[in-house]
Amino acid sequence: MKVASSIVLGSQPSPDLVSEAVANAMRKADISIANSVLLLLTSEFADNPQAAIKTAAKAANCTQVMGCSTTGIFTEEDWVLDAPAAAVMVFGDNVTLELPRKNINNQALLTLTAPNAINSTWLNNGDQRYGGVSGDAIGQGPFSVWQNARGDVSGHVEAFFSGTNVATGTSHGVQLLTQPQQIHLTRLFDLMQINDQAPLGALQKAWRSYSKSDTDVPLHLVTVLYADSAEAVMQGNFNQTTIISCDEDNGSITLAQPLRPGQFLSWSLRTPSAAEADITIMTHRLTEQLGCMPDFGLMFSCLGRGPYFYNGVDRDLKVITQTFPNMPLLGFYGNGEITYINGSNQLLPYSAVLSLFSAI
């Protein structure tokens, strides 16, 4: 399979970075004309990316250029945050990005969206999805995402790969603090009572048991896992949300998503060790699903999951490159991850969505 990626860093957001990245990838793939190009740009390009997009189309000799601008980008070679950079993946042979109207086999759709374009209508329109939310400097505007070598004013783009099989998995990277507990009372986004007790007290008790200390709960690291049954939570078939605030007076907790009485939740903690172990297991599971070693991969990781989370080293990326040496990989650090869980497409926090592809 003729697929290759490249990443180029610079001091200014110049189209020359794109030209060099495409040339490198085309040379590695041994092609002179690409069927399609995935182009990712850092947020320094966000104000005016059209010149860079046109440069990619010209250098690859194709008009199917799809991508977005975001806070950080990576390939199997390197990752970049806080510096101008361009990363590309080029596709030759029988592999190409196709528009959804040609998706007669109902393949999962690669989906890229700006934060202001997310809506439930297209997110769950019947197609399975994987992808991420772009995290450029402004989070809005006509060029946050692009397809067919031009910015898309809808704010979201989607396509599928012809000529490939795909296996997608999600690494939540959390460690359970409690067994599932049933929700008894809610008020809009406020969690009022679980298992006949105040939620804040239950969370504090779980944290003290885990940490063996009386320190405050690190709310920014706590993730709420929830599902319609306790079994679903324990089997990993859960949704997740985060804590917005706590009320010390009545013991309630305000969540980013409204939950319902009768559902079950578990408190969990995001930890680097759990995240690294989780993505290691996932890479092996996806390889088994494909039935062979992958030819290329795409990963969409939360900005709060990347190098900042791992103390300056992206251990997720390291696990993948060690497991699949020399496999072309492209991805970004964004503001949310999209994947198909429990019969619907979900927008996740603090996760990593990995898709591996092999030739049909």
C-alpha positions, 0 to 999 in steps of 0.5 A: 500500500502506497501511503506515507506521512510527513511533518515539518516544523518552522518559525513561521506559518508558511505554505513552504512547510506544507510543500516540504511535507507533501514532497517528503510524503510523496517521496516515501510513498513512491508516487508522483500523483496522490489520490487524496491528502490529509493535511493538518496545520497548527493553529498559527495557520488558522487565520488564513490557511487557504494558501497552505491548502492550495499548496498541498493540492498543487504539490500532490497533484490532486484536489481531494485535500481534507483536514483541519487546523488545531492546537497540536499535530503529530506523525509517527516521526514527531509531535508539535505543540506551540510552534508552526507546523504542517503534517500530511498523509498522502494516499496512492494505489487503490486507497482514496478518501471518498465522499459520504454519498458514495458510501454504499457499504456503510463504512465508518466516516472520518469526521473532523469538526470545529467546536462551534459546528458540533450538533446531534443532527449530523453526529448521529445521522445513522453513520458510524464515525471516528475523528476529532474536534479541531482546536485552532486559536479561534474555534470558528470560521470558514477555514477551521476544516477543509475538503476538496482543497477549500475551506468548508463553511459548515464547520465539519467534513467527513469522508471514508477510505475506499480500498481498506478495512478499518478497526477503531478503538478508544482509550479512556485511560482511567482507573476505577475508584468505585464500583457502579453506583445507582443514581437516585436523584438529579436536577438538570445537570446537578447530581443530587443523590446516589446510593442514598447518599450525597455524591460529593461525600461518596466521591471524597470517600472514594478518593481517600480510600484510593489516595490514603490521604485527606488531600482534596479530590483532584477534580480535574482528573476525575471522570464520571463513567455512566451507563444504563446498567452496572454491567455495562459500566464494568464491561467498558460500555459506558459514556463519560462526562466531567465535573464542573463544580461541587456544592459543599453545602448540599453535597451535590455535583454539577456535571458537564452532561445531565444524567438520569435517575436509574442510571449507574455511575462509577468515579474514575481517575485519569492517570498516566499509568492507566492510560499507557496500559489502556492504549497498549491493550487497545493496539493489540485488540485492534490488530486482532480485529484487523486480522493482520498488521496495519498499513497506516493509522489515524489517532485523535487525542485530547490536548489534556491526554498528550505530552502535557499529561505525560510530563513532556513525552507522548507515551500514547504515540510511543506505544503505537510507534513501538508496536507498529514500527515504521507504520505511517501515522497521522493525528492531532491533539484537539478539543474532543474525540469522536467515536462509536460506542453503545450504538451511537456516536459519542463526543468524548473528553480526555480520550484517544481514538485510534483507527488502524487500516489495512488493504482489502 
